[in-house]
Amino acid sequence: MSGTLNKVMLIGHTGDDVKMHYFEGGNSLGRFPLATNETYTNKNTNERVTNTEWHNIVVRNKAAEICEKYLKKGDMVYIEGRLKTRKWQDEKGLDRYSTEVHCTDFTFLTPKGGTAPAASGNTTQTKQEPSKPAQPSQVQDTNEEEDDLPF
């Protein structure tokens, strides 16, 4: 097989609010940490052990603005994206590397107000613009012939 795949799917809790950066031309970038947990029982001590892994999430443009508006620290969210490693230099001039998840799709899993449906956003890898949050189904064209079928 000659193809490759770079895909990440995470469900976790946000570790902070979305931090936004705005650029000339109207583009924006949002960053936030996401925590995922692994729980198991230690066979020697019978203790439950929980390990937390932190992920750096990056969202762009309208998706970033939606996340900034609706995601708060502690919210549960589904993130889909791809891994990207970024090289940068620290204050001492040493090369550092950060691995980030560049988000291409997300779904908010923490309902707001208890009765509101969870919002969802879709982004494509080329445009990275989210789809609109879940809304009632579209009105059908009135020119269609009506059936007496119960479904």
Secondary structure, DSSP 4 states (H G I P E B T S, - for coil): -------EEEEEEESSPPEEEE-TTS-EEEEEEEEEEEEEE-TTT--EEEEEEEEEEEEEHHHHHHHHHH--TT-EEEEEEEEEEEEEE-TTS-EEEEEEEEEEEEEE-S-STTTSPPPEEE--TTT--PPPPP-PPPPPPTTSPP-----
